[in-house]
Amino acid sequence: MRVILVCALLSSLPLSHACPKECSCNSNTKVVDCRGRGLYDIPRRLQPDTQELYLQDNRIRGLGSVAFKEIPHVRILDLSNNSITFISPTALQGLRTLQRLSLAYNGIRDLDKRLLGPIRSLSHLDLSHNSLWGLPGVMGDSLKNLSYLGLANNKLTRLDRSLLDTMTHLDSITLRNNPWRCDCQLIGLKLWLETYLFKGGVVDEVLCTQPEGMKDKDLQKIPYQLFHACMTTSYHYLFANIHHLESEKLLRGHVHGNHAHPSSHSLHVPMAIGEGFGVGGGGGAGGGGAGGMAECETKQKHRPVNLRHAIATVIITGVVCGIVCLMMLAAAVYGCAYAAIMAKYQRELKKNEELAAAQGADHATADEKEPLENAIA
């Protein structure tokens, strides 16, 4: 009986502290390295206290439901440079302490809005080098603590501003090499970038691919006059103008001297594991859009407008008011001058009439005297 008990205890020990044969584990740092092992699936029997799991450079094709239930305390998860095309909406369920996630260099086309739902501590998300057409706007609550977002090298044509506005701690974002369509739908991104850069954020570039007249132009450098047609066809623009002016006023009062300049956004990999986070993972990556929308955006959330545009409107209004005031002043001066001239004319006319009347009376007196003198004579 004792022999059986001892055998059972000995057999249970390696199970509770096992390391998958395809990986190398460090019990001190709680790091599991499974890079470049030709894996087609997530390895099983991972240590429950695993803090960092590196699975890049494998052949994993998808992530099933609760794929990481064995490691609920993992903080860093690198799945870059695989062949992932499918991710279950509950694949990351239970990873409430996840801080850094890399899904770069895969074939992901879309993300379910529930994927990051339970995660609130995520600070680094790399989705670059995929085939993403957009990001769900409702994911914003899960991304509000992000400091880095990689969206480069995807298939994004537009990006929902309501999603970007939730990322109040974002220090760096990469958006290059996406087929951005610079029409009415993208003005929200342009306005957001202006405020984001004013606060000290870091962004690479947003080069337009459509329409043809804006091809290869940087969205940040395109003048707002080219979006005039969009602005005049949407009443939301008026409210966006007011909202933007208020936000600019708040920024000038609180932001100076507090600009953030992140020096690096690559995931940390311990020296015992190796250098470089996600050899195939690359830098950051491209932004999502909201496809299938009308040509001119009609959203509930008001979008800020360019401050220079508002100032120009105020100046033009002031000039017009000044011209009207000058015209009114000229009319008043003309009226006064005309009244004075007419009064003078009336005085002179009356004077002439009195003079003529006096002269007529003298002639009448002279005529009466002449017959009398003739009679006497």
Residue frames relative to the residue before (quaternion, step in Angstrom):
aa qw qx qy qz dx dy dz
M 1.0000 0.0000 0.0000 0.0000 0.00 0.00 0.00
R 0.6628 0.5003 -0.3022 0.4679 3.57 0.96 -0.91
V 0.6251 0.5474 -0.3384 0.4417 3.55 1.03 -0.77
I 0.6510 0.5130 -0.3095 0.4660 3.55 0.98 -0.84
L 0.6502 0.5223 -0.3093 0.4569 3.58 1.01 -0.87
V 0.6579 0.5045 -0.3079 0.4668 3.56 0.94 -0.90
C 0.6472 0.5184 -0.3168 0.4605 3.58 0.95 -0.84
A 0.6466 0.5225 -0.3179 0.4559 3.55 1.02 -0.81
L 0.6551 0.5059 -0.3084 0.4688 3.58 1.01 -0.82
L 0.6694 0.5005 -0.3042 0.4570 3.55 0.93 -0.88
S 0.6746 0.4946 -0.3029 0.4567 3.56 1.02 -0.75
S 0.6553 0.5223 -0.3129 0.4472 3.56 1.16 -0.56
L 0.5787 0.6181 -0.3759 0.3764 3.59 1.09 -0.59
P 0.7144 0.4240 -0.2972 0.4707 3.62 0.65 -0.87
L 0.6022 0.5606 -0.3755 0.4267 3.60 1.12 -0.51
S 0.7048 0.4708 -0.2731 0.4549 3.58 0.93 -0.89
H 0.7784 0.2512 -0.1483 0.5559 3.62 1.13 -0.50
A 0.2847 0.7992 -0.4886 0.2038 3.55 1.17 0.60
C 0.1992 -0.7187 0.6486 0.1520 3.51 -1.34 0.43
P 0.5108 -0.6493 0.4479 0.3418 3.64 -0.73 0.94
K 0.5392 -0.6588 0.4207 0.3136 3.55 -0.93 0.89
E 0.6487 0.5258 -0.3252 0.4438 3.60 1.16 -0.49
C 0.7336 0.4088 -0.2016 0.5040 3.59 1.24 -0.33
S 0.3088 -0.6837 0.6104 0.2543 3.51 -1.39 0.02
C 0.1553 -0.8168 0.5546 0.0347 3.56 -0.89 0.97
N 0.1810 -0.7426 0.6353 0.1101 3.51 -1.20 0.65
S 0.3122 -0.7971 0.4916 0.1596 3.56 -0.32 1.28
N 0.6282 0.5472 -0.3433 0.4336 3.59 1.15 -0.50
T 0.7689 0.3253 -0.1720 0.5228 3.57 0.87 -0.98
K 0.3379 -0.7653 0.4770 0.2696 3.57 1.36 -0.21
V 0.4212 0.6808 -0.4631 0.3802 3.53 1.02 0.96
V 0.1208 -0.7727 0.6211 0.0517 3.55 -0.99 0.92
D 0.1173 -0.8075 0.5778 0.0147 3.56 -0.67 1.16
C 0.0482 0.8006 -0.5914 0.0834 3.57 -0.54 1.23
R 0.2889 0.7999 -0.4872 0.1980 3.59 1.11 0.54
G 0.8750 0.1140 -0.0769 0.4643 3.51 -1.16 0.77
R 0.4470 0.7002 -0.4498 0.3282 3.60 0.98 0.74
G 0.5121 -0.6727 0.4092 0.3432 3.60 1.23 0.17
L 0.3079 0.7854 -0.4867 0.2270 3.59 1.16 0.52
Y 0.2713 -0.7533 0.5809 0.1469 3.55 -1.13 0.77
D 0.7844 0.1710 -0.0867 0.5898 3.58 1.26 -0.24
I 0.6320 -0.5071 0.4119 0.4169 3.56 -1.29 0.22
P 0.4530 -0.6962 0.4740 0.2922 3.62 -0.74 0.93
R 0.3753 -0.7307 0.5323 0.2043 3.56 -1.11 0.72
R 0.7856 0.3301 -0.2585 0.4551 3.52 -1.43 0.18
L 0.2275 0.7650 -0.5582 0.2268 3.56 0.92 0.96
Q 0.5636 -0.6019 0.4427 0.3523 3.54 -1.13 0.62
P 0.5099 -0.6947 0.4160 0.2904 3.61 -0.75 1.04
D 0.7161 0.4387 -0.2642 0.4743 3.60 1.08 -0.58
T 0.2910 0.7774 -0.5079 0.2301 3.60 1.22 0.35
Q 0.2408 -0.7881 0.5576 0.1001 3.55 -0.88 1.03
E 0.7985 0.1087 -0.0282 0.5914 3.58 1.07 -0.75
L 0.0353 -0.7948 0.6053 -0.0243 3.57 -0.90 1.00
Y 0.1010 -0.8049 0.5848 -0.0009 3.54 -0.68 1.20
L 0.0191 0.8248 -0.5582 0.0882 3.55 -0.50 1.28
Q 0.3572 0.7610 -0.4873 0.2364 3.59 1.16 0.32
D 0.8036 0.2979 -0.2307 0.4607 3.54 -1.38 0.37
N 0.5124 0.5936 -0.4600 0.4165 3.57 0.90 0.95
R 0.5298 -0.6330 0.4633 0.3223 3.59 -1.24 -0.38
I 0.2380 0.7946 -0.5194 0.2052 3.55 1.15 0.63
R 0.2349 -0.8234 0.5094 0.0860 3.57 -0.75 1.08
G 0.8181 -0.0112 0.0222 0.5745 3.58 1.16 -0.38
L 0.3015 -0.7227 0.5935 0.1860 3.53 -1.34 0.37
G 0.2773 -0.7937 0.5256 0.1298 3.56 -0.54 1.20
S 0.7358 -0.4102 0.3032 0.4454 3.53 -1.32 -0.02
V 0.8457 -0.0161 -0.0444 0.5316 3.57 -0.97 1.00
A 0.0800 0.8578 -0.5012 0.0811 3.55 0.90 0.99
F 0.7776 0.3022 -0.1583 0.5282 3.61 1.12 -0.53
K 0.1992 0.8238 -0.5096 0.1485 3.57 1.06 0.70
E 0.6254 0.5595 -0.3427 0.4223 3.61 1.16 -0.49
I 0.7700 0.2825 -0.1537 0.5511 3.62 1.18 -0.45
P 0.0200 -0.8619 0.5066 0.0021 3.62 0.54 1.10
H 0.7055 0.4613 -0.2659 0.4677 3.61 1.21 -0.37
V 0.3557 0.7526 -0.4944 0.2502 3.61 1.21 0.22
R 0.2533 -0.7813 0.5590 0.1142 3.56 -1.01 0.91
I 0.7809 0.1882 -0.0908 0.5887 3.57 1.09 -0.73
L 0.0176 0.7926 -0.6061 0.0643 3.55 -0.80 1.08
D 0.0379 -0.8140 0.5787 -0.0339 3.55 -0.54 1.23
L 0.0235 0.8012 -0.5932 0.0744 3.55 -0.59 1.25
S 0.3113 0.7884 -0.4840 0.2173 3.57 1.16 0.49
N 0.8356 0.2155 -0.1763 0.4737 3.51 -1.33 0.50
N 0.4374 0.6162 -0.5229 0.3945 3.53 0.71 1.19
S 0.5226 -0.6092 0.4718 0.3650 3.60 -1.14 -0.55
I 0.2265 0.8212 -0.4947 0.1719 3.56 1.14 0.67
T 0.0093 -0.7927 0.6091 -0.0231 3.55 -0.82 1.06
F 0.7695 0.2564 -0.1445 0.5668 3.58 1.22 -0.42
I 0.0001 0.7711 -0.6364 0.0205 3.54 -1.00 0.92
S 0.4048 -0.7166 0.5172 0.2347 3.56 -0.70 1.10
P 0.5750 -0.6053 0.4202 0.3557 3.62 -1.00 0.71
T 0.7487 0.3489 -0.2068 0.5243 3.61 1.16 -0.51
A 0.2861 0.7993 -0.4927 0.1912 3.60 1.21 0.36
L 0.7699 0.3365 -0.1722 0.5142 3.60 1.00 -0.78
Q 0.3169 0.7735 -0.4972 0.2324 3.56 1.19 0.31
G 0.7692 0.3308 -0.2651 0.4781 3.55 -0.92 0.94
L 0.6318 0.5347 -0.3441 0.4433 3.63 1.19 -0.28
R 0.0155 0.8625 -0.5041 0.0422 3.55 0.62 1.12
T 0.7128 0.4296 -0.2585 0.4903 3.61 1.18 -0.39
L 0.3797 0.7433 -0.4810 0.2685 3.61 1.24 0.12
Q 0.1537 -0.8171 0.5541 0.0417 3.55 -0.79 1.08
R 0.8065 0.1256 -0.0406 0.5763 3.59 1.02 -0.79
L 0.0154 0.7986 -0.5980 0.0671 3.52 -0.81 1.09
S 0.0437 -0.7895 0.6122 0.0079 3.56 -0.87 0.99
L 0.0060 -0.7756 0.6301 -0.0380 3.53 -0.83 1.13
A 0.2911 0.7976 -0.4825 0.2151 3.57 1.23 0.46
Y 0.8286 0.2171 -0.1787 0.4842 3.53 -1.32 0.47
N 0.4867 0.5878 -0.4918 0.4191 3.54 0.66 1.22
G 0.5157 -0.6370 0.4634 0.3370 3.59 -1.19 -0.37
I 0.2424 0.8077 -0.5024 0.1911 3.58 1.12 0.67
R 0.2261 -0.8003 0.5461 0.1003 3.56 -0.81 1.04
D 0.7978 -0.0474 0.0346 0.6001 3.58 1.08 -0.60
L 0.2828 -0.7361 0.5939 0.1593 3.52 -1.32 0.45
D 0.4378 -0.6880 0.5119 0.2701 3.53 -0.94 0.88
K 0.5644 -0.6353 0.4145 0.3256 3.57 -1.00 0.80
R 0.6778 0.4953 -0.2922 0.4582 3.61 1.21 -0.43
L 0.4344 0.7493 -0.4387 0.2396 3.58 1.24 -0.28
L 0.7968 0.2608 -0.1261 0.5303 3.59 0.82 -0.97
G 0.2670 0.8316 -0.4611 0.1566 3.56 1.30 0.19
P 0.7704 0.3722 -0.2315 0.4630 3.64 0.67 -0.97
I 0.6220 0.5585 -0.3408 0.4302 3.61 1.23 -0.22
R 0.0410 -0.8134 0.5802 -0.0069 3.57 -0.81 1.02
S 0.6658 0.5203 -0.2921 0.4480 3.58 1.28 -0.19
L 0.4106 0.7391 -0.4587 0.2735 3.61 1.24 0.02
S 0.0751 -0.8198 0.5676 0.0037 3.58 -0.75 1.09
H 0.7769 0.2098 -0.1096 0.5835 3.61 1.19 -0.44
L 0.0732 0.7951 -0.5942 0.0971 3.57 -0.63 1.17
D 0.0600 -0.8056 0.5893 -0.0117 3.56 -0.61 1.18
L 0.0215 0.8065 -0.5864 0.0728 3.57 -0.51 1.27
S 0.3322 0.7849 -0.4702 0.2291 3.56 1.24 0.35
H 0.8287 0.2282 -0.1797 0.4785 3.53 -1.34 0.43
N 0.4724 0.5920 -0.5020 0.4176 3.52 0.69 1.21
S 0.5055 -0.6237 0.4810 0.3524 3.59 -1.17 -0.51
L 0.2078 0.8232 -0.5024 0.1633 3.56 1.10 0.70
W 0.2751 -0.7513 0.5810 0.1493 3.55 -1.00 0.92
G 0.7999 -0.1237 0.1000 0.5787 3.58 1.18 -0.43
L 0.3437 -0.6955 0.5858 0.2347 3.51 -1.38 0.08
P 0.4925 -0.6564 0.4706 0.3242 3.63 -0.91 0.81
G 0.4913 -0.6882 0.4517 0.2846 3.56 -0.83 0.97
V 0.6512 0.5408 -0.3206 0.4250 3.59 1.10 -0.66
M 0.5199 0.6330 -0.4254 0.3847 3.61 1.24 -0.02
G 0.4168 0.7677 -0.4295 0.2288 3.57 1.27 -0.27
D 0.6424 0.5428 -0.3367 0.4233 3.61 0.95 -0.82
S 0.6796 0.4789 -0.2877 0.4755 3.57 1.11 -0.65
L 0.7229 0.4324 -0.2326 0.4862 3.58 1.23 -0.42
K 0.4191 0.7563 -0.4440 0.2350 3.60 1.22 -0.02
N 0.7153 0.4141 -0.2613 0.4986 3.62 1.19 -0.38
L 0.3795 0.7401 -0.4809 0.2775 3.59 1.23 0.19
S 0.1763 -0.7520 0.6234 0.1220 3.53 -1.13 0.76
Y 0.7822 0.1397 -0.0951 0.5996 3.59 1.25 -0.36
L 0.0046 0.7804 -0.6246 0.0285 3.55 -0.99 0.92
G 0.1327 -0.8040 0.5780 0.0430 3.56 -0.66 1.13
L 0.0682 0.8149 -0.5673 0.0969 3.56 -0.59 1.18
A 0.3659 0.7571 -0.4748 0.2598 3.59 1.22 0.29
N 0.8422 0.2160 -0.1505 0.4706 3.53 -1.32 0.43
N 0.4551 0.6139 -0.5114 0.3931 3.53 0.64 1.19
K 0.5470 -0.5976 0.4547 0.3700 3.60 -1.13 -0.56
L 0.2572 0.8025 -0.4946 0.2125 3.53 1.11 0.73
T 0.1623 -0.7778 0.6005 0.0901 3.57 -0.98 0.88
R 0.7851 -0.0044 -0.0031 0.6193 3.58 1.23 -0.43
L 0.2148 -0.7700 0.5925 0.0995 3.54 -1.27 0.41
D 0.4559 -0.7121 0.4729 0.2479 3.54 -0.79 1.07
R 0.3981 -0.7463 0.4809 0.2307 3.57 -0.62 1.09
S 0.5882 0.5793 -0.3785 0.4185 3.60 1.07 -0.62
L 0.6176 0.5244 -0.3377 0.4791 3.59 1.16 -0.57
L 0.6752 0.5014 -0.2941 0.4541 3.58 0.91 -0.91
D 0.6419 0.5558 -0.3308 0.4118 3.58 0.99 -0.78
T 0.6278 0.5439 -0.3453 0.4368 3.60 1.14 -0.48
M 0.6469 0.5254 -0.3200 0.4506 3.62 1.18 -0.47
T 0.0221 -0.8619 0.5062 -0.0224 3.54 0.48 1.21
H 0.7129 0.4229 -0.2606 0.4950 3.62 1.20 -0.31
L 0.3882 0.7547 -0.4594 0.2620 3.59 1.26 0.16
D 0.1906 -0.7958 0.5698 0.0755 3.57 -0.79 1.10
S 0.8156 0.0462 0.0233 0.5764 3.58 1.03 -0.76
I 0.0191 0.7792 -0.6255 0.0359 3.54 -1.08 0.83
T 0.1831 -0.7735 0.5975 0.1058 3.60 -1.02 0.80
L 0.0489 -0.8297 0.5538 -0.0496 3.55 -0.79 1.10
R 0.4253 0.7445 -0.4444 0.2594 3.59 1.24 -0.04
N 0.8382 0.2525 -0.1793 0.4490 3.51 -1.42 0.33
N 0.4840 0.5706 -0.5014 0.4344 3.52 0.76 1.17
P 0.4885 -0.6788 0.4560 0.3045 3.64 -1.03 0.63
W 0.0406 -0.8497 0.5257 0.0037 3.58 0.62 1.13
R 0.2126 -0.7526 0.6120 0.1174 3.54 -0.97 0.93
C 0.2016 -0.8329 0.5100 0.0741 3.56 -0.20 1.32
D 0.3021 0.7251 -0.5549 0.2740 3.57 0.32 1.29
C 0.8071 -0.2609 0.1843 0.4966 3.57 -1.23 -0.40
Q 0.6313 0.5696 -0.3344 0.4064 3.58 1.07 -0.72
L 0.7263 0.4600 -0.2459 0.4477 3.60 1.10 -0.58
I 0.4593 0.6895 -0.4610 0.3180 3.59 1.19 -0.06
G 0.5767 0.5802 -0.3761 0.4350 3.59 1.16 -0.54
L 0.6458 0.5025 -0.3111 0.4834 3.59 1.03 -0.79
K 0.6379 0.5353 -0.3287 0.4456 3.59 0.98 -0.81
L 0.6724 0.4856 -0.2924 0.4760 3.56 0.95 -0.89
W 0.6385 0.5181 -0.3283 0.4649 3.59 1.01 -0.78
L 0.6409 0.5302 -0.3260 0.4492 3.61 0.95 -0.85
E 0.6295 0.5431 -0.3432 0.4371 3.58 0.99 -0.78
T 0.6869 0.4563 -0.2793 0.4918 3.58 0.91 -0.89
Y 0.6380 0.5491 -0.3187 0.4358 3.58 0.99 -0.89
L 0.6828 0.4646 -0.2847 0.4867 3.60 0.91 -0.88
F 0.6053 0.5565 -0.3558 0.4442 3.59 1.06 -0.67
K 0.6953 0.4581 -0.2652 0.4862 3.58 1.09 -0.72
G 0.6268 -0.5731 0.3312 0.4112 3.61 1.25 0.04
G 0.3911 0.7311 -0.4780 0.2900 3.59 1.19 0.28
V 0.3349 -0.7305 0.5660 0.1842 3.55 -1.27 0.47
V 0.0936 0.7733 -0.6192 0.0991 3.57 -0.88 1.02
D 0.4678 -0.6872 0.4705 0.2958 3.58 -1.06 0.65
E 0.6962 -0.4224 0.3098 0.4909 3.62 0.13 -1.20
V 0.1819 -0.7396 0.6362 0.1228 3.52 -1.28 0.49
L 0.0441 -0.8249 0.5631 -0.0220 3.58 -0.06 1.31
C 0.4036 -0.7262 0.5093 0.2245 3.56 -0.83 1.03
T 0.1863 -0.7543 0.6158 0.1309 3.54 -1.19 0.62
Q 0.7671 0.1178 -0.0751 0.6262 3.57 1.27 -0.46
P 0.5517 -0.1786 -0.8147 0.0039 1.58 -2.15 1.32
E 0.7493 -0.4331 0.2590 0.4288 3.55 -1.28 0.24
G 0.6552 0.5415 -0.3182 0.4198 3.58 1.01 -0.75
M 0.7401 0.3676 -0.2184 0.5191 3.61 1.21 -0.38
K 0.3377 0.7761 -0.4830 0.2243 3.59 1.23 0.11
D 0.8483 0.1229 -0.1515 0.4923 3.54 -1.06 1.01
K 0.5242 0.5992 -0.4391 0.4163 3.61 1.18 0.37
D 0.4604 -0.6734 0.5073 0.2778 3.55 -1.08 0.80
L 0.5075 -0.6811 0.4398 0.2919 3.57 -0.73 1.09
Q 0.6489 0.5436 -0.3232 0.4231 3.57 1.00 -0.79
K 0.7343 0.4215 -0.2217 0.4837 3.58 1.15 -0.59
I 0.5040 0.6327 -0.4383 0.3918 3.60 1.24 0.00
P 0.4255 -0.7170 0.4793 0.2740 3.65 -0.68 1.01
Y 0.5818 -0.6163 0.4126 0.3338 3.53 -1.13 0.70
Q 0.5309 0.6437 -0.4132 0.3648 3.59 1.17 -0.43
L 0.6311 0.5466 -0.3343 0.4372 3.58 1.12 -0.63
F 0.6886 0.4257 -0.2748 0.5188 3.58 1.27 -0.30
H 0.3095 0.7968 -0.4796 0.1983 3.57 1.28 0.22
A 0.6349 0.5405 -0.3377 0.4366 3.59 0.97 -0.80
C 0.6380 0.5194 -0.3260 0.4658 3.57 1.04 -0.75
M 0.6795 0.5207 -0.2959 0.4237 3.54 0.90 -0.95
T 0.7203 0.4582 -0.2620 0.4501 3.57 0.91 -0.88
T 0.6776 0.4845 -0.3019 0.4636 3.60 1.20 -0.25
S 0.7285 0.3715 -0.2373 0.5245 3.59 1.21 0.03
Y 0.3745 -0.7389 0.5136 0.2237 3.59 -0.69 1.07
H 0.5168 0.6331 -0.4228 0.3915 3.59 1.21 -0.29
Y 0.5550 0.6354 -0.3931 0.3657 3.57 1.14 -0.56
L 0.6203 0.5556 -0.3426 0.4350 3.58 1.04 -0.76
F 0.6918 0.4545 -0.2757 0.4887 3.58 0.90 -0.93
A 0.6075 0.5531 -0.3517 0.4487 3.57 1.07 -0.67
N 0.6063 0.5639 -0.3442 0.4427 3.56 1.06 -0.76
I 0.6763 0.4887 -0.2883 0.4697 3.57 0.86 -0.99
H 0.6585 0.5182 -0.3087 0.4501 3.59 0.92 -0.94
H 0.6710 0.5068 -0.3055 0.4467 3.58 0.94 -0.86
L 0.6391 0.5243 -0.3313 0.4549 3.58 0.96 -0.81
E 0.6520 0.5056 -0.3157 0.4687 3.58 1.00 -0.79
S 0.6651 0.4961 -0.3102 0.4640 3.60 0.94 -0.83
E 0.6277 0.5285 -0.3417 0.4582 3.59 1.03 -0.73
K 0.6398 0.5284 -0.3264 0.4527 3.58 1.00 -0.82
L 0.6593 0.4991 -0.3030 0.4737 3.58 0.99 -0.85
L 0.6448 0.5314 -0.3268 0.4416 3.57 0.97 -0.83
R 0.6644 0.5082 -0.3160 0.4478 3.59 0.90 -0.87
G 0.6952 0.4858 -0.2807 0.4494 3.56 1.12 -0.60
H 0.8167 0.2912 -0.1141 0.4849 3.59 1.10 -0.62
V 0.6844 0.5449 -0.2949 0.3843 3.56 1.12 -0.47
H 0.5768 0.6217 -0.3966 0.3514 3.61 1.00 -0.73
G 0.8089 0.2410 -0.2094 0.4937 3.51 -0.85 1.02
N 0.7170 0.4133 -0.2537 0.5007 3.58 1.27 -0.06
H 0.2981 0.7761 -0.5079 0.2254 3.57 1.12 0.58
A 0.3017 -0.7496 0.5636 0.1714 3.51 -1.02 0.84
H 0.0489 -0.7914 0.6093 0.0019 3.55 -0.96 0.88
P 0.1623 -0.8138 0.5507 0.0904 3.56 0.11 1.24
S 0.3460 -0.7632 0.5133 0.1853 3.54 -0.84 0.94
S 0.8095 -0.0247 0.0323 0.5858 3.56 1.06 -0.59
H 0.1244 -0.8021 0.5818 0.0512 3.53 -1.07 0.80
S 0.4220 0.6805 -0.4963 0.3354 3.57 1.08 0.49
L 0.5322 -0.6407 0.4398 0.3358 3.56 -1.04 0.70
H 0.4665 -0.6856 0.4893 0.2700 3.53 -1.07 0.79
V 0.0495 -0.7651 0.6418 0.0150 3.53 -0.95 0.94
P 0.4700 -0.6969 0.4557 0.2928 3.61 -0.65 1.02
M 0.6101 -0.5723 0.4070 0.3668 3.56 -1.17 0.61
A 0.6131 0.5598 -0.3592 0.4262 3.55 1.12 -0.58
I 0.6764 0.4767 -0.2874 0.4823 3.54 1.16 -0.57
G 0.6181 -0.4965 0.3824 0.4746 3.57 0.86 -0.90
E 0.5084 -0.6536 0.4711 0.3039 3.55 -1.23 0.09
G 0.7581 0.3636 -0.2863 0.4595 3.51 -1.22 0.64
F 0.2462 -0.7645 0.5802 0.1352 3.53 -0.78 1.02
G 0.8441 -0.0285 -0.0042 0.5354 3.52 -0.58 1.14
V 0.2199 -0.8021 0.5422 0.1197 3.55 0.16 1.25
G 0.7345 0.3505 -0.2197 0.5380 3.52 1.03 -0.72
G 0.5156 0.7056 -0.3827 0.2997 3.53 1.28 -0.17
G 0.2562 -0.8149 0.4940 0.1621 3.57 1.10 -0.45
G 0.7183 -0.4486 0.3408 0.4083 3.51 -1.37 -0.15
G 0.7494 -0.3939 0.2435 0.4732 3.60 -0.75 -0.52
A 0.3379 -0.8350 0.4286 0.0706 3.61 -0.96 -0.03
G 0.8162 -0.4665 0.1729 0.2937 3.47 -1.31 0.49
G 0.4553 -0.7514 0.4276 0.2128 3.64 -0.95 0.58
G 0.5256 -0.6882 0.4128 0.2822 3.55 -1.00 0.62
G 0.2303 -0.7704 0.5781 0.1387 3.49 -1.19 0.31
A 0.3772 -0.6882 0.5594 0.2668 3.52 -1.25 0.06
G 0.1686 -0.8433 0.5041 0.0792 3.54 0.23 1.29
G 0.7943 0.3539 -0.2439 0.4293 3.48 -1.37 0.27
M 0.4776 0.6619 -0.4533 0.3582 3.58 1.08 0.58
A 0.6507 -0.5197 0.3748 0.4075 3.56 -1.24 0.33
E 0.6765 -0.5229 0.3295 0.4005 3.56 -1.19 0.47
C 0.7736 0.1845 -0.1244 0.5933 3.59 1.04 -0.69
E 0.4902 -0.7295 0.4117 0.2410 3.51 -0.69 1.19
T 0.0127 -0.7749 0.6319 0.0034 3.57 -1.04 0.81
K 0.1404 0.8103 -0.5462 0.1594 3.53 0.20 1.30
Q 0.5854 -0.5868 0.4329 0.3544 3.52 -1.25 0.47
K 0.6829 0.4748 -0.2871 0.4753 3.55 1.04 -0.75
H 0.3690 -0.7483 0.5058 0.2193 3.56 -0.67 1.06
R 0.2871 -0.7797 0.5391 0.1382 3.54 -1.01 0.84
P 0.4835 -0.6757 0.4664 0.3035 3.62 -0.82 0.91
V 0.2763 -0.7529 0.5765 0.1565 3.55 -1.17 0.66
N 0.6889 -0.4948 0.3409 0.4053 3.54 -1.26 0.32
L 0.4773 -0.6810 0.4807 0.2781 3.59 -0.88 0.96
R 0.6262 0.5411 -0.3393 0.4472 3.58 1.02 -0.76
H 0.6205 0.5404 -0.3396 0.4555 3.57 1.04 -0.75
A 0.6621 0.5072 -0.3032 0.4609 3.58 0.96 -0.87
I 0.6458 0.5161 -0.3178 0.4642 3.59 0.99 -0.87
A 0.6380 0.5250 -0.3275 0.4584 3.58 0.97 -0.84
T 0.6381 0.5263 -0.3246 0.4587 3.58 1.02 -0.79
V 0.6469 0.5136 -0.3125 0.4691 3.58 1.00 -0.85
I 0.6547 0.5158 -0.3156 0.4535 3.61 0.94 -0.89
I 0.6604 0.5055 -0.3097 0.4610 3.58 0.91 -0.93
T 0.6415 0.5212 -0.3195 0.4634 3.57 0.99 -0.86
G 0.6503 0.5231 -0.3096 0.4557 3.58 1.00 -0.83
V 0.6444 0.5199 -0.3175 0.4623 3.57 1.00 -0.85
V 0.6540 0.5105 -0.3115 0.4633 3.58 0.93 -0.92
C 0.6538 0.5065 -0.3100 0.4689 3.60 0.93 -0.88
G 0.6393 0.5303 -0.3231 0.4535 3.59 1.01 -0.80
I 0.6482 0.5119 -0.3160 0.4667 3.56 0.98 -0.87
V 0.6458 0.5182 -0.3209 0.4598 3.58 0.97 -0.87
C 0.6490 0.5170 -0.3167 0.4595 3.59 0.99 -0.85
L 0.6446 0.5151 -0.3190 0.4663 3.60 0.99 -0.82
M 0.6453 0.5139 -0.3214 0.4650 3.57 1.00 -0.81
M 0.6499 0.5061 -0.3176 0.4698 3.58 1.02 -0.81
L 0.6380 0.5197 -0.3216 0.4684 3.58 1.03 -0.80
A 0.6485 0.5121 -0.3163 0.4660 3.59 0.96 -0.86
A 0.6448 0.5170 -0.3224 0.4617 3.57 1.02 -0.82
A 0.6429 0.5213 -0.3193 0.4616 3.59 1.04 -0.81
V 0.6532 0.5058 -0.3107 0.4701 3.60 0.96 -0.89
Y 0.6471 0.5167 -0.3151 0.4637 3.56 0.96 -0.88
G 0.6553 0.5174 -0.3156 0.4509 3.58 0.97 -0.86
C 0.6577 0.5041 -0.3107 0.4655 3.55 0.97 -0.87
A 0.6592 0.5090 -0.3105 0.4582 3.58 0.93 -0.88
Y 0.6510 0.5136 -0.3123 0.4636 3.56 0.97 -0.86
A 0.6502 0.5133 -0.3188 0.4606 3.58 0.97 -0.84
A 0.6534 0.5136 -0.3166 0.4572 3.59 0.98 -0.84
I 0.6546 0.5127 -0.3122 0.4595 3.59 0.95 -0.87
M 0.6698 0.4946 -0.3007 0.4651 3.55 0.95 -0.91
A 0.6327 0.5212 -0.3426 0.4590 3.61 1.00 -0.72
K 0.6496 0.5121 -0.3108 0.4682 3.58 0.97 -0.85
Y 0.6458 0.5230 -0.3145 0.4587 3.55 1.01 -0.87
Q 0.6561 0.5079 -0.3149 0.4609 3.57 0.97 -0.84
R 0.6362 0.5220 -0.3348 0.4590 3.60 1.03 -0.79
E 0.6735 0.4900 -0.2980 0.4663 3.57 0.89 -0.90
L 0.6359 0.5316 -0.3259 0.4548 3.57 1.03 -0.81
K 0.6626 0.4983 -0.3003 0.4717 3.56 0.98 -0.88
K 0.6370 0.5322 -0.3188 0.4576 3.56 1.03 -0.81
N 0.6572 0.5040 -0.3057 0.4697 3.55 0.97 -0.87
E 0.6384 0.5198 -0.3327 0.4600 3.57 1.01 -0.80
E 0.6551 0.5033 -0.3201 0.4637 3.62 0.96 -0.81
L 0.6457 0.5194 -0.3164 0.4617 3.56 1.02 -0.83
A 0.6535 0.5052 -0.3121 0.4694 3.55 1.00 -0.85
A 0.6417 0.5222 -0.3277 0.4562 3.58 1.01 -0.77
A 0.6445 0.5177 -0.3205 0.4625 3.60 1.00 -0.80
Q 0.6565 0.5033 -0.3109 0.4680 3.56 0.95 -0.87
G 0.6335 0.5289 -0.3297 0.4586 3.62 1.02 -0.72
A 0.6409 0.5222 -0.3238 0.4601 3.57 1.01 -0.79
D 0.6367 0.5311 -0.3224 0.4568 3.61 1.00 -0.80
H 0.6560 0.5039 -0.3114 0.4677 3.57 0.94 -0.87
A 0.6423 0.5245 -0.3279 0.4526 3.60 0.98 -0.78
T 0.6421 0.5222 -0.3132 0.4658 3.61 1.00 -0.81
A 0.6565 0.5104 -0.3064 0.4634 3.55 0.98 -0.88
D 0.6487 0.5223 -0.3159 0.4546 3.59 0.97 -0.77
E 0.6544 0.5131 -0.3143 0.4580 3.61 1.03 -0.75
K 0.6585 0.5243 -0.3091 0.4427 3.60 1.05 -0.75
E 0.6227 0.5914 -0.3494 0.3747 3.59 0.97 -0.78
P 0.6761 0.4623 -0.3263 0.4720 3.75 0.78 -0.72
L 0.6327 0.5439 -0.3342 0.4383 3.57 1.03 -0.77
E 0.6608 0.4967 -0.3004 0.4759 3.55 0.99 -0.90
N 0.6394 0.5213 -0.3318 0.4576 3.61 0.97 -0.71
A 0.6507 0.5224 -0.3214 0.4477 3.61 1.00 -0.77
I 0.6424 0.5185 -0.3106 0.4711 3.57 0.99 -0.83
A 0.6549 0.5105 -0.3164 0.4587 3.47 0.96 -0.87
